[in-house]
Amino acid sequence: MGCQACKREPVFRCYICGSTICQNHIRLLPLCPTHVTRHRLAYRIEEEVRPQDGPLGKWIEELFLRSGEEPLTLTFGRTFRVLDLPRFTAYVKERPVAFLSYAELEDDLLIVAFAVLPEFQHRGIGRSLIDRASQRAVEHSKSRLLVSTSNDNVPALCFYLHHGFRIIEIQRDLLTRKHGQTFSGIMGIQIRDEIQLEKELSEL
């Protein structure tokens, strides 16, 4: 299922008509509550702690690449191989539809990779994955949940802020230096900066 406008790999799902769209054709518009509908569906979330290089690992890698990310991910000054990390994976029946990979730091739990298939967005799955990560952090006596995103990823930024995260730092031009150039991201915004966010777990 490609982007409705250009048939490229989709990353997002339209709130109103449900069509899948790529990062170039997404538009952010104000909506009234009537048009923000969430069609619930049955899903389960499983914890997976071993490195994954089989079919599931390939699926995770493809989904992450579709979102414009890389298997080796730089976040909060550290580099991680996504497939080596523990994760929570959401399944609809037997199909994987979303995942959240994380790393445990001394005092914090860092979300390294997080993606939901576009056709399963706006179903509550993303929030459930964040909740599971928060629970794991509390169980392991972590004080914060950390995550970062690029400056073009306005949908992700809105999602995190809506779910209790706060911006703590902007690493200016970090992504420009990483790639040696700037390039277009979501809605044609030039990708330059890493935006770092935190969620204080004492606020849960």
N, C-alpha and C positions, 0 to 999 in steps of 0.2 A: 504494500500500500504506500504509494508515493505522495509527495506534496500535491495538494489540489491544484496549485498554480503552475508548478514547473516539473513535477514528477521526480524531483530529487528526494533523497532520504528525508523523511519528516522527523522533526524534533518535538513539535508541540501539537496540541489539539485545540481547535476552535471551541470556545465556550458555547457559542450559539448554535452552530450547525453540526458540530462534531467532526468536521473535516480535519485531516492531519495536514500540517504545514511545516515547511523547512524554516531555518532561522532567518532567511532573507525575506520571507513573506509574512512573518508574524507582525501584527500591529497591536499596540497597546491603546485601548480605548476605554473611556469610562462606561461602566455598565450598572444598571439598576439591579437590585436583588432578584427581580423576576427572571432575568436572563442568566444569572449565575446558578445554574442547576447542576446538581451532582447526582448522577445516576449510580447508586450503590450497587455493588456486586459482591459475590462471595469470593473471598481470597484467604490464603493462609500465609503466614510468615515463618520461615525456618531459619535457624542459625546454622551457619556453615563456617567451620574454623580452619579447614585444611586448604592448602594451595589448590587452585582449580585450573587445570590445563586441558580438561576434556571438553565435551560439547557445551557444558554450562560456562566454562571459562571462555570459550570462543564467543558465546552469546554475549557475555558481559563485556568482553573486549570490543565487539562490534557495536554494542549499544553505547559504550563510552566514546568510541571514535566518532559515532554519528553525532554525538553531542559536542563535537569539536575538541574533545580532550585526548589525552595520550595515555598509553599503558603505564609509562613511567611519569608519575605526577609530582610536580613541585607544589607544595603548599606549606605555609608557615615556615619557610626556610628549610624544609626537609623534602627529600625525594623518596617516593614509595613506588613499588611495583604493585599495582592494584590487585592482581590475581594472587598475590602472596598474603593478602590481608584477610582477617576474619570479616564476615559480612552477614547481613540479614537479607534474605531473598524472598520476595513476594511471588506467590504462585496463584494463578487462576486455573483451577483444576490441576493439570500437571504442567502447565505452561509457565515458565518464568516471565514475569512482566515488569519487575523492578528490583533494584538492589541498592544497598547502602554498605559500603566498605569503610572500616574505621581502623584507627591505630590508637593504642593506649599510651599516653605520655605520663610523665610523673604525676601530675595533678589534674590532667585534663583528658578527655576523650575527643580525638580529632576525627571528624568526618572527612575522609579522603576522596571518596567517589560516591556519587548519588545520582541515579537516573531512573526514570519511569518511561516505559514505552508510551508514545503519544496517544495511542488509542485507549490507554488505560489511565490517563491523567484526569484530574478533577473527580476522582472516585474515593478519595480519602486514603489511598495507599501511601502516598508520600508522607502524610502526617503520621500514619501508623508506624512507618519506618523511623521517623524522627523520635516518636515516643519510645520505640524499642531501644534506640540508641541512648536516649536519656535514662531509661531504666537500667541499662547495662552500666552506664557511667555511675549512677547512684549506687548500684550493687558493688561496684569496685572502688567506692569512696573517692570518686573524682569530683572536683568542685565546679568544672565547667564543661560545656560542650562547645567545640570550636569547629568552624567551617570557613572556607574562603570561596570566592567566586570572582570571575573577571568583570571588569567595569561595564562590558556590553550586556551582561546577562541580567537584564532588568527583571525578567520573570522570576529567576532564582532569587534575586535580592528581595523582591516583594514577598516571595514565599517564606524566606527565612525571617524577615522582619515581622511578618504576620504571625509566625509561630514562636515568637518570644526572643529572637536573637537581636543583638545590638551591634552596630558597627564599632569596632575598637581601633582599627588602623587601616590606612590605605597605603599600600606599597607602590608608590608612583613609578611608572615605567618599568616595573619588574618584568612584565610579560614582553615588553619591547626588547629588553636586554636578553631575556631568555631565548627569543626567536631571532634576534638580530634585525628585526624590522617590525613595523606595525602592519596589521592586516584587518580586513573587515570581519566583523562578527555579526551578532544579532541586529537586525534592522539596519545593517550597514555601519554600525558604530565601530570606530577604530578600537581594537583591543590593545590596551596599554598597561592597565593597573590591576593589581590584586587587591580585592576588598576583603578584609578579615573581619569575622563576626564571632561573637561569643553568646552563649546562653548560660546564665548563672543558674546552677541546679538548685540552689537554695530557694529559688523563686518558684519551684515546682509545687 
